[in-house]
Amino acid sequence: MKLYFTSDSHGFLFPTDYLDREPKKIGLFQVWQEYEIDGNTLMIDGGDTLQGSPFLFYYKDKNAPEMMGNFFNLGGCQYYTLGNHDFNYGYEFLRRYVTNSKATLLCANVEDVTGQMEIRPHAIHTLEDGTRVGLLGAVTHWVNLWERKEHIENFRIRHPLEPLRKALNEIKDQCDVTVLIYHGGIEEDLDTGEKLVNNDENIGAELARELDLDILLTGHQHMPFANKMAYGTHIVQAPAHGEGAVEILWQKEKIESRIIHPKKSSSILAQTYASFDQEVQDYLDRPVAKLPQDLLPEDRLEMALKGSKLADFINGIQKDYAQSDLSITSFANEITGLKKDVTLRNVMLTYPYPNTLVVLEITGAKLKEALEQNYSYVVYDNGTFSINDRFTTPKEEHYNFDFFYGLEYDIDFTKAIGKRITNLRRGGKPIEAEDRLTLAMNNYRATGAGGFDMYTTCPLVKDIQRDVQEILIEAIARMGEE
């Protein structure tokens, strides 16, 4: 058996990263042409297909679900599971994609309670040589934490372990080899068994340990690797953003895998459907406004220690729009920043999240607690500052450091984490523990994601049903008119 696995493509089909118009050796169209396919080949995808690129932002209000389904059909995808970001645009958007896909959807821990989508827990695929491949799928159950309630009200999403155990038991005796497609990552060092995180967002190692699997296909973390063995299971993670795929060769008891990358910055599919990409590129280059100066990201650690003009700019727009006392924002792991001549491309690659804006009421005590959690990002040791490993391993999570706006505070990095913040002020006036303020943030952070559990008990003041991206674009455009 030969198996090709992609995951977390986020709409990157064409040979572009959307930073500019220059063709590059990336994109699923270019990855797929590297496949060598015969009757003993399987093509599998691990989800996060429907959100995460300017391409999908542009087409999401047009025919994006059907279009993405058609493109994956052209690529020959046979089996797939759902990613957490596939829920971002709501039930109907996802239903249209699933309905238009010819591939079989496997997700044992997700049930469509309306029955409109066919979501199977498992499948058995018999190859040309007679090999029976048992296939299972699952997505991280943290979708329940991150996603807007109205987007998942038609789904029942459970912790993956027991649904997968049940599904595997139903097919195990009928298979020569078993494969799990898991949209989730690895929570421990696969070589040493050392636990890397203290939550269950990613449970790939646990699934390998608890289930009798031959092959585990993981994603979500955007940290590709191949040819790893743990708990008797061959484990891989596919590259993200259309940068490559994992090729797995299975022959009886022998399993080998490697990561493959596109060799060319073009493909027949990219040429055939070039007009789709051209339309997006033209849209991205539309001017929005002129700013007094470039607002660009700097070194991560320097921004955490000294602040960021770019973050202040975004926070100022959020605070004004929400009419809140305070605002917080964070940066994605990779952003472009805003050039003086701002285009839509700049804005969308500076704030790529599909988040809406909410306002919470927070006490001074909880605000201090949030600041303490936030600055656990910075480690100080013997005169040297560094970024806490927890934000880089096993997955880069720079987006879990927030920039606070509208208040002042003192911070002493020589103190232990959790005891660094003192003298909170707003406009020079002390913020007491019992004081109540309004704080604007995106809906993702309001769920408590990133270790900010204190926000989950803060009263909701406003739920602004607009994408932060749209708010930023409108505000910047108005600046250009002034």
C-alpha positions as CSV (number, residue, x, y, z in Angstrom):
1,M,0.0,0.0,0.0
2,K,1.1,3.5,-0.8
3,L,-0.7,6.3,1.1
4,Y,-0.5,10.1,0.5
5,F,-1.6,12.3,3.3
6,T,-2.2,16.1,3.4
7,S,-3.7,18.2,6.1
8,D,-4.3,21.8,7.2
9,S,-4.2,23.1,3.7
10,H,-6.4,26.1,4.6
11,G,-7.2,26.9,1.0
12,F,-3.6,27.0,-0.3
13,L,-4.2,25.3,-3.7
14,F,-2.3,27.6,-6.1
15,P,1.5,28.2,-6.2
16,T,1.3,31.3,-4.0
17,D,1.6,32.2,-0.3
18,Y,-0.4,35.4,-1.0
19,L,2.5,37.6,0.4
20,D,3.0,38.7,-3.2
21,R,2.2,37.5,-6.8
22,E,5.4,35.6,-7.2
23,P,4.8,31.8,-8.0
24,K,6.3,29.5,-5.4
25,K,6.7,25.8,-5.0
26,I,3.7,25.3,-2.7
27,G,0.0,24.6,-3.0
28,L,-2.0,21.4,-3.2
29,F,-2.3,21.5,-7.0
30,Q,1.5,21.3,-7.1
31,V,1.7,18.7,-4.3
32,W,-0.8,16.4,-6.0
33,Q,1.2,16.2,-9.3
34,E,4.0,14.6,-7.3
35,Y,1.8,11.6,-6.5
36,E,2.6,8.3,-8.2
37,I,-0.8,6.5,-8.2
38,D,-1.9,3.0,-8.9
39,G,-4.6,0.6,-7.7
40,N,-2.8,0.2,-4.4
41,T,-2.7,3.9,-3.5
42,L,-4.9,5.9,-1.0
43,M,-5.2,9.7,-1.0
44,I,-6.3,11.1,2.4
45,D,-6.7,14.5,3.9
46,G,-6.8,15.6,7.5
47,G,-9.1,18.6,7.4
48,D,-8.8,22.4,8.0
49,T,-9.7,22.8,4.4
50,L,-12.4,25.6,4.5
51,Q,-10.7,28.5,6.3
52,G,-7.3,30.2,6.7
53,S,-6.2,32.0,3.4
54,P,-7.1,35.1,1.5
55,F,-8.4,32.7,-1.2
56,L,-11.1,31.3,1.0
57,F,-11.9,34.7,2.6
58,Y,-12.6,36.0,-0.9
59,Y,-14.7,33.1,-2.0
60,K,-16.5,32.3,1.2
61,D,-19.5,34.5,0.3
62,K,-19.6,33.1,-3.2
63,N,-19.3,29.4,-3.9
64,A,-16.4,28.4,-1.8
65,P,-17.8,25.2,-0.3
66,E,-18.8,23.6,-3.6
67,M,-15.6,24.9,-5.2
68,M,-13.3,23.4,-2.6
69,G,-15.2,20.1,-2.8
70,N,-14.8,20.1,-6.6
71,F,-11.0,20.9,-6.3
72,F,-10.5,18.0,-3.8
73,N,-12.5,15.7,-6.1
74,L,-10.1,16.7,-9.0
75,G,-7.2,15.9,-6.7
76,G,-8.5,12.4,-6.2
77,C,-9.1,12.6,-2.4
78,Q,-10.7,9.4,-1.2
79,Y,-11.0,9.8,2.6
80,Y,-10.9,12.8,4.9
81,T,-11.8,14.0,8.3
82,L,-12.9,17.4,9.6
83,G,-10.6,20.0,11.1
84,N,-11.5,22.5,13.8
85,H,-11.4,25.4,11.3
86,D,-13.9,23.6,9.0
87,F,-16.6,24.6,11.5
88,N,-15.7,28.4,11.3
89,Y,-18.3,29.5,8.8
90,G,-21.2,27.5,10.3
91,Y,-23.3,24.4,9.6
92,E,-24.6,25.2,6.2
93,F,-21.2,26.2,4.8
94,L,-19.8,22.9,6.0
95,R,-22.8,20.9,4.8
96,R,-22.4,22.2,1.3
97,Y,-18.7,21.2,1.2
98,V,-19.4,17.7,2.5
99,T,-22.3,17.2,0.2
100,N,-20.3,18.2,-2.8
101,S,-17.3,16.0,-1.9
102,K,-16.9,12.6,-3.5
103,A,-14.6,11.5,-0.8
104,T,-15.8,9.6,2.3
105,L,-15.9,11.7,5.5
106,L,-14.7,9.8,8.6
107,C,-15.1,11.4,12.0
108,A,-16.0,9.0,14.8
109,N,-16.4,11.6,17.5
110,V,-18.7,14.0,15.5
111,E,-22.4,13.4,14.9
112,D,-24.7,15.5,12.8
113,V,-27.8,15.4,14.9
114,T,-30.0,16.6,11.9
115,G,-28.8,13.7,9.8
116,Q,-28.1,15.8,6.8
117,M,-24.4,15.0,6.5
118,E,-23.1,11.5,6.2
119,I,-20.3,11.3,8.7
120,R,-19.0,7.7,9.1
121,P,-16.9,6.4,12.0
122,H,-14.9,4.0,9.9
123,A,-14.5,2.4,6.4
124,I,-12.8,-0.6,5.0
125,H,-11.0,0.0,1.6
126,T,-9.9,-3.1,-0.4
127,L,-6.9,-2.3,-2.6
128,E,-6.2,-3.8,-6.0
129,D,-3.8,-6.4,-4.4
130,G,-6.5,-7.5,-1.9
131,T,-5.1,-5.6,1.1
132,R,-8.0,-4.5,3.4
133,V,-7.3,-1.1,4.9
134,G,-9.3,-0.1,7.9
135,L,-9.8,3.7,8.1
136,L,-11.0,5.8,11.1
137,G,-11.2,9.6,11.6
138,A,-11.6,12.1,14.5
139,V,-11.1,15.7,15.3
140,T,-9.9,17.4,18.5
141,H,-12.9,17.8,20.8
142,W,-11.6,21.3,21.6
143,V,-13.9,22.5,18.8
144,N,-16.5,22.6,21.6
145,L,-14.3,25.2,23.4
146,W,-13.3,27.3,20.4
147,E,-16.2,27.5,18.1
148,R,-19.2,29.8,18.2
149,K,-22.2,27.9,19.6
150,E,-24.5,28.6,16.7
151,H,-21.9,27.0,14.4
152,I,-21.9,23.6,16.2
153,E,-25.5,23.5,17.5
154,N,-26.3,20.7,15.0
155,F,-23.3,18.6,16.0
156,R,-22.5,16.4,19.0
157,I,-18.7,16.4,19.4
158,R,-17.1,14.1,21.9
159,H,-13.7,13.3,23.2
160,P,-12.2,11.1,20.5
161,L,-10.9,8.1,22.5
162,E,-14.0,6.1,23.3
163,P,-15.7,6.7,19.9
164,L,-12.5,5.6,18.2
165,R,-12.1,2.6,20.4
166,K,-15.7,1.5,19.5
167,A,-15.1,2.1,15.8
168,L,-11.8,0.2,15.8
169,N,-13.3,-2.8,17.5
170,E,-16.0,-3.0,14.9
171,I,-13.6,-3.4,12.0
172,K,-10.3,-4.6,13.5
173,D,-10.8,-8.3,12.7
174,Q,-11.7,-7.5,9.1
175,C,-8.5,-5.5,8.2
176,D,-4.9,-6.2,7.3
177,V,-3.8,-2.7,8.3
178,T,-5.5,0.1,10.3
179,V,-5.1,3.9,9.7
180,L,-6.4,6.7,11.9
181,I,-6.9,10.2,10.4
182,Y,-6.7,12.5,13.4
183,H,-7.1,16.2,13.2
184,G,-5.1,16.8,16.3
185,G,-1.5,16.6,17.3
186,I,1.0,15.0,19.6
187,E,1.2,15.9,23.3
188,E,4.4,14.2,24.2
189,D,8.0,13.7,23.0
190,L,7.6,10.5,20.9
191,D,11.2,9.5,21.6
192,T,11.2,9.9,25.4
193,G,7.6,9.9,26.3
194,E,8.0,13.2,28.2
195,K,4.7,15.0,28.5
196,L,4.9,18.4,26.8
197,V,1.5,20.0,27.7
198,N,-1.0,19.7,30.5
199,N,-4.2,19.7,28.5
200,D,-6.0,17.3,26.1
201,E,-6.3,19.5,23.0
202,N,-3.9,17.1,21.3
203,I,-4.0,13.4,22.3
204,G,-2.2,11.7,19.4
205,A,0.2,9.8,21.7
206,E,-2.6,8.7,24.0
207,L,-4.5,7.4,21.0
208,A,-1.5,5.5,19.8
209,R,-1.0,4.1,23.4
210,E,-4.6,3.1,24.0
211,L,-5.6,1.9,20.5
212,D,-4.1,-0.9,18.5
213,L,-3.3,1.1,15.4
214,D,-0.8,0.5,12.6
215,I,-0.7,4.1,11.2
216,L,-1.6,7.4,12.8
217,L,-2.0,10.4,10.6
218,T,-1.9,13.7,12.6
219,G,-2.3,17.4,11.8
220,H,-3.4,20.6,13.5
221,Q,-0.1,21.6,15.0
222,H,1.6,22.5,11.7
223,M,4.7,20.7,12.8
224,P,5.5,18.2,10.0
225,F,7.4,15.0,10.7
226,A,7.5,11.4,9.3
227,N,8.8,8.0,10.1
228,K,8.2,8.1,13.9
229,M,7.3,5.0,15.9
230,A,5.6,5.0,19.3
231,Y,3.5,2.5,21.1
232,G,3.7,0.2,18.1
233,T,2.2,2.8,15.8
234,H,3.8,4.5,12.9
235,I,3.1,8.3,13.4
236,V,3.3,11.2,10.9
237,Q,2.2,14.8,10.7
238,A,1.6,16.4,7.3
239,P,3.0,19.9,6.3
240,A,0.4,22.7,6.4
241,H,-0.6,25.4,3.9
242,G,-0.1,23.1,0.9
243,E,3.7,22.9,1.5
244,G,3.9,19.2,1.0
245,A,2.5,15.8,1.8
246,V,3.5,12.6,3.7
247,E,4.1,9.5,1.5
248,I,3.7,6.2,3.4
249,L,4.7,2.8,2.1
250,W,3.3,-0.2,3.9
251,Q,4.3,-3.8,3.0
252,K,3.1,-6.4,5.5
253,E,5.0,-5.6,8.7
254,K,7.2,-2.9,7.2
255,I,6.2,0.8,7.2
256,E,8.3,3.7,5.9
257,S,7.3,7.3,5.4
258,R,8.8,10.6,4.1
259,I,7.7,14.1,3.5
260,I,7.5,15.2,-0.2
261,H,7.4,18.8,-1.5
262,P,6.4,20.2,-4.8
263,K,9.2,20.3,-7.3
264,K,7.6,22.9,-9.5
265,S,5.8,26.3,-9.0
266,S,3.1,25.4,-11.5
267,S,0.8,22.5,-12.4
268,I,-1.9,21.6,-14.9
269,L,-4.6,22.3,-12.4
270,A,-3.2,25.7,-11.5
271,Q,-3.0,26.6,-15.1
272,T,-6.5,25.4,-15.8
273,Y,-8.1,27.3,-13.0
274,A,-5.7,30.3,-13.0
275,S,-8.6,32.7,-13.4
276,F,-9.8,31.9,-9.8
277,D,-6.4,32.8,-8.4
278,Q,-6.1,35.9,-10.6
279,E,-9.4,37.2,-9.3
280,V,-8.1,36.8,-5.7
281,Q,-4.7,38.5,-6.4
282,D,-6.4,41.5,-8.0
283,Y,-8.8,41.8,-5.0
284,L,-5.8,41.6,-2.6
285,D,-4.0,44.4,-4.3
286,R,-6.9,46.9,-4.0
287,P,-5.6,49.9,-2.1
288,V,-7.3,50.7,1.2
289,A,-5.6,53.8,2.5
290,K,-2.4,55.6,3.2
291,L,-0.9,55.6,6.7
292,P,1.6,58.0,8.1
293,Q,4.2,55.3,8.5
294,D,4.7,51.5,8.0
295,L,3.4,49.5,11.0
296,L,5.5,46.3,10.9
297,P,6.0,43.4,13.3
298,E,9.3,43.3,15.2
299,D,11.2,40.5,17.0
300,R,8.7,38.5,19.1
301,L,10.5,38.9,22.4
302,E,11.2,42.6,21.8
303,M,7.5,43.2,21.2
304,A,6.5,41.3,24.4
305,L,8.9,43.4,26.4
306,K,8.5,46.8,24.8
307,G,5.1,46.7,23.1
308,S,4.1,47.1,19.4
309,K,2.9,50.1,17.5
310,L,1.1,47.6,15.2
311,A,-0.7,46.0,18.1
312,D,-1.6,49.4,19.5
313,F,-3.1,50.4,16.1
314,I,-5.3,47.3,16.0
315,N,-6.3,47.6,19.6
316,G,-7.2,51.3,19.1
317,I,-9.6,50.3,16.3
318,Q,-11.1,47.5,18.3
319,K,-11.5,49.7,21.4
320,D,-13.2,52.5,19.4
321,Y,-15.5,50.2,17.6
322,A,-16.5,48.3,20.7
323,Q,-16.7,51.5,22.9
324,S,-14.8,49.6,25.6
325,D,-12.4,50.7,28.3
326,L,-9.7,48.3,27.3
327,S,-8.7,46.1,24.4
328,I,-6.4,43.1,23.7
329,T,-5.2,41.6,20.5
330,S,-2.6,39.0,19.5
331,F,-0.5,38.2,16.4
332,A,-0.7,35.0,14.3
333,N,2.6,33.1,14.2
334,E,3.3,34.7,10.8
335,I,2.1,38.2,9.8
336,T,3.1,40.8,7.3
337,G,2.2,44.0,9.1
338,L,0.8,47.1,7.4
339,K,2.7,49.0,4.8
340,K,2.3,52.8,4.5
341,D,0.3,52.2,1.3
342,V,-2.2,49.7,2.8
343,T,-3.8,47.1,0.6
344,L,-6.3,44.4,1.4
345,R,-3.5,41.9,1.2
346,N,-1.7,43.7,4.1
347,V,-4.7,43.7,6.3
348,M,-5.7,40.1,5.7
349,L,-2.2,38.8,6.2
350,T,-1.8,40.9,9.4
351,Y,-5.1,39.7,10.9
352,P,-5.9,36.3,9.3
353,Y,-8.2,35.0,12.0
354,P,-11.9,34.4,11.3
355,N,-12.8,36.0,14.7
356,T,-15.6,38.3,15.8
357,L,-15.3,40.9,18.4
358,V,-16.8,40.6,21.9
359,V,-16.7,42.7,25.0
360,L,-16.5,41.3,28.5
361,E,-16.8,42.9,31.9
362,I,-13.7,42.2,34.0
363,T,-12.7,43.0,37.5
364,G,-9.3,44.4,38.5
365,A,-8.5,41.2,40.2
366,K,-9.2,39.1,37.1
367,L,-7.4,41.6,34.9
368,K,-4.2,41.2,37.0
369,E,-4.7,37.4,36.7
370,A,-4.9,37.7,32.9
371,L,-1.7,39.8,32.8
372,E,0.1,37.3,34.9
373,Q,-0.9,34.5,32.6
374,N,0.0,36.6,29.6
375,Y,3.6,37.3,30.7
376,S,4.3,33.7,31.4
377,Y,5.3,34.0,27.8
378,V,8.6,35.6,28.9
379,V,11.3,33.8,30.9
380,Y,14.0,35.7,32.7
381,D,17.1,33.8,33.8
382,N,20.3,35.4,35.1
383,G,20.0,38.6,33.1
384,T,18.7,36.9,29.9
385,F,15.2,37.1,28.5
386,S,13.7,34.3,26.4
387,I,10.4,33.0,25.2
388,N,8.9,30.3,27.4
389,D,9.2,26.9,25.7
390,R,5.6,26.3,26.4
391,F,4.8,28.7,23.6
392,T,7.0,27.0,21.1
393,T,6.9,23.3,21.9
394,P,5.3,21.0,20.8
395,K,3.5,23.7,18.7
396,E,4.3,27.4,18.1
397,E,1.6,29.4,19.9
398,H,2.8,33.0,19.8
399,Y,-0.8,33.9,19.2
400,N,-1.4,33.2,22.9
401,F,0.5,36.3,23.9
402,D,-1.8,39.3,24.0
403,F,-1.0,43.0,23.7
404,F,-3.1,45.0,26.3
405,Y,-4.3,48.5,25.4
406,G,-5.8,51.2,27.5
407,L,-4.1,50.6,30.8
408,E,-0.7,50.8,32.5
409,Y,1.0,48.4,34.9
410,D,4.4,47.6,36.3
411,I,6.1,44.3,35.7
412,D,9.1,42.8,37.4
413,F,10.5,39.9,35.5
414,T,12.9,39.0,38.3
415,K,9.8,37.7,40.2
416,A,8.3,34.3,39.8
417,I,5.8,33.8,37.0
418,G,2.4,34.7,38.5
419,K,3.8,37.3,40.8
420,R,5.1,39.9,38.4
421,I,2.4,42.4,37.9
422,T,1.7,45.4,40.2
423,N,0.3,48.9,40.2
424,L,-2.4,48.5,37.5
425,R,-3.7,52.0,36.3
426,R,-6.0,53.5,33.8
427,G,-5.4,57.1,32.8
428,G,-3.1,57.4,35.8
429,K,-5.8,56.2,38.2
430,P,-5.2,53.0,40.2
431,I,-7.3,50.0,39.2
432,E,-8.5,48.3,42.4
433,A,-9.3,44.5,42.6
434,E,-13.0,45.2,42.8
435,D,-13.2,47.7,40.0
436,R,-15.1,46.7,36.9
437,L,-14.0,47.5,33.3
438,T,-15.0,46.5,29.8
439,L,-12.5,44.6,27.7
440,A,-12.7,44.0,24.0
441,M,-11.2,40.8,22.6
442,N,-11.8,38.3,19.9
443,N,-14.3,35.5,20.4
444,Y,-11.5,32.9,20.5
445,R,-9.8,34.4,23.5
446,A,-13.2,34.9,25.2
447,T,-13.5,31.1,25.4
448,G,-10.5,31.0,27.7
449,A,-8.3,29.5,25.1
450,G,-4.5,29.8,25.7
451,G,-4.8,29.4,29.4
452,F,-7.0,32.5,30.1
453,D,-9.6,30.6,32.0
454,M,-10.5,33.8,34.0
455,Y,-12.4,35.1,31.0
456,T,-14.9,32.3,31.0
457,T,-16.5,33.7,34.2
458,C,-16.6,37.3,33.0
459,P,-20.1,38.6,32.1
460,L,-20.6,39.2,28.3
461,V,-21.4,42.8,27.7
462,K,-21.5,42.8,23.8
463,D,-21.3,40.1,21.2
464,I,-20.4,42.0,18.0
465,Q,-21.3,39.7,15.1
466,R,-18.7,41.1,12.7
467,D,-15.3,39.8,11.7
468,V,-12.4,41.8,13.2
469,Q,-10.9,41.7,9.7
470,E,-13.9,43.6,8.3
471,I,-13.8,46.1,11.2
472,L,-10.1,46.8,10.5
473,I,-10.6,47.2,6.8
474,E,-13.4,49.7,7.2
475,A,-11.6,51.7,9.9
476,I,-8.4,52.0,7.8
477,A,-10.4,53.0,4.7
478,R,-12.0,55.8,6.7
479,M,-8.6,57.0,7.7
480,G,-7.8,57.4,4.0
481,E,-10.8,59.5,3.5
482,E,-10.0,62.0,6.3
